[in-house]
């Protein structure tokens, strides 16, 4: 199979290769983060107001409502997805997951309430992202698609070519819909 890849650390040849070239990130992340802050703040304010109006607000209940609002924020906060040649990262509240996109071994859809795309690389890296990020950010999709084709060419991608084709069709449909809408043809 040729050259073995490792997770790119500072100063490594893989890090230098991955840091060169175009970078892309989720353009709507900041708006989604503000939305999460807004919802959590409104919830906390409403709970404080209801308790204060009923005369039951105390330190314990205030801490409980603050904790509940923080939990809602943590659940709603989206992962911050960024991609550059050879590397995709999803930053969470308490850490960052990274995967080498030029040495993917599997790409699959998760089964669950919200649809997720799970990417795994040959080094054991795993990233779970919302496919809507790829649909609404063509630059992110383009870099991921280019690198996934490299994985297919190298023979590392053993599971998931069908998932990538399905995603490509979905993105093409959304792009066509947007073009028709902007041009007034829809």
C-alpha positions in Angstrom: 0.0 0.0 0.0 3.0 2.3 0.2 3.5 5.1 2.5 2.1 4.9 6.0 0.3 7.9 7.5 0.3 9.1 11.0 -1.7 11.8 12.7 0.0 15.1 11.8 1.8 16.6 14.8 3.5 20.0 14.8 6.6 20.0 12.6 5.8 16.7 10.9 5.9 16.3 7.1 2.2 15.3 7.2 1.4 18.4 9.2 3.2 20.6 6.7 1.5 18.9 3.8 -1.9 19.3 5.4 -1.4 22.9 6.4 -0.6 24.0 2.9 -3.3 24.7 0.4 -6.9 26.0 0.8 -8.8 25.8 4.0 -12.6 25.8 4.5 -14.9 25.9 7.5 -18.6 25.9 8.2 -19.8 29.4 7.4 -23.0 29.2 9.5 -21.3 27.9 12.7 -21.2 31.3 14.4 -25.0 31.8 13.7 -25.8 28.4 15.1 -23.7 29.1 18.2 -25.5 32.4 18.8 -28.8 30.6 18.4 -27.7 28.0 21.1 -26.7 30.8 23.4 -30.0 32.6 22.8 -32.1 29.6 23.4 -30.2 28.7 26.6 -30.4 32.3 27.8 -34.1 32.5 27.2 -34.8 29.3 29.0 -32.7 30.3 32.0 -34.5 33.7 32.1 -37.9 32.2 31.8 -37.2 29.7 34.5 -35.8 32.4 36.8 -38.8 34.7 36.1 -41.4 31.9 36.8 -39.6 31.0 40.1 -39.2 34.6 41.2 -42.9 35.4 40.4 -44.0 32.3 42.5 -41.6 33.3 45.3 -39.8 29.9 45.2 -36.5 31.2 43.7 -33.5 30.4 45.9 -29.8 29.6 45.4 -30.4 25.9 44.9 -33.2 26.4 42.3 -31.1 29.1 40.6 -28.2 26.8 40.3 -30.5 24.0 39.0 -31.9 26.3 36.3 -28.5 27.6 35.4 -27.2 24.0 35.0 -30.2 23.1 32.9 -29.7 26.1 30.6 -26.0 25.1 30.3 -27.0 21.6 29.4 -29.4 22.9 26.7 -26.5 25.0 25.3 -24.1 22.0 25.3 -26.7 19.9 23.4 -27.4 22.6 20.9 -23.9 23.8 20.2 -22.8 22.3 16.9 -19.4 20.9 16.1 -17.1 23.5 14.4 -16.1 21.7 11.2 -13.0 22.8 9.3 -11.2 21.1 6.5 -7.9 21.5 4.7 -6.1 19.2 2.2 -5.7 15.9 3.9 -7.4 16.8 7.2 -10.9 17.3 8.6 -11.5 18.5 12.1 -14.7 18.8 14.2 -14.1 20.9 17.3 -16.5 20.0 20.2 -17.0 21.8 23.5 -14.4 19.7 25.2 -12.1 18.5 22.4 -11.4 18.1 18.8 -11.8 15.1 16.6 -9.6 14.8 13.5 -9.5 12.5 10.6 -7.1 12.1 7.7 -9.3 12.5 4.7 -6.7 11.2 2.2 -6.5 7.9 4.0 -10.2 7.2 4.9 -11.1 3.6 5.5 -14.8 4.0 6.1 -17.6 6.5 5.6 -21.0 5.6 6.8 -24.3 7.1 7.9 -25.3 6.8 11.5 -28.6 5.3 12.6 -30.3 7.6 15.0 -32.6 10.6 15.5 -30.3 13.1 13.7 -28.4 12.0 10.6 -24.7 11.9 11.0 -21.8 11.1 8.7 -19.1 9.0 10.4 -15.6 9.1 8.9 -12.7 6.9 10.0 -9.1 7.0 8.8 -6.4 4.4 8.6 -4.8 5.7 11.8 -7.9 5.2 13.9 -9.2 8.7 13.8 -12.9 9.1 13.9 -15.1 12.2 13.2 -18.9 12.4 13.3 -20.4 15.4 11.4 -23.8 16.7 10.4 -24.0 16.2 6.6 -25.9 19.5 6.4 -22.5 21.2 7.0 -21.3 19.7 3.7 -24.5 20.6 1.8 -24.4 24.3 2.8 -20.6 24.7 2.5 -19.5 23.8 -1.0 -15.8 24.6 -0.2 -15.8 22.1 2.7 -17.5 19.5 0.5 -15.1 20.0 -2.4 -12.0 19.5 -0.2 -13.5 16.4 1.4 -14.6 15.0 -2.0 -11.2 15.5 -3.5 -9.5 13.7 -0.6 -12.0 10.9 -0.5 -11.2 10.3 -4.2 -7.6 10.0 -3.2 -8.6 7.4 -0.5 -10.5 5.4 -3.2 -7.5 5.6 -5.6 -5.1 4.4 -2.9 -7.4 1.6 -1.9 -7.8 2.6 1.7 -11.5 3.4 1.5 -13.0 -0.1 2.0 -16.5 0.9 3.1 -18.4 4.0 2.2 -18.0 4.8 -1.5 -21.8 4.4 -1.8 -22.4 6.8 1.2 -20.2 9.4 -0.6 -22.1 9.0 -3.8 -25.4 9.4 -2.0 -24.1 12.6 -0.3 -22.8 13.9 -3.7 -26.3 13.4 -5.2 -27.9 15.2 -2.3 -25.5 18.1 -2.6 -26.1 18.3 -6.4 -29.9 18.3 -5.8 -29.5 21.1 -3.2 -27.2 23.1 -5.5 -29.6 22.7 -8.5 -32.6 23.8 -6.2 -30.6 26.9 -5.1 -29.7 27.8 -8.7 -33.3 27.5 -9.8 -34.5 29.5 -6.9 -32.0 32.3 -7.4 -32.7 32.4 -11.1 -36.4 32.6 -10.6 -37.2 29.4 -12.4 -38.8 27.8 -9.3 
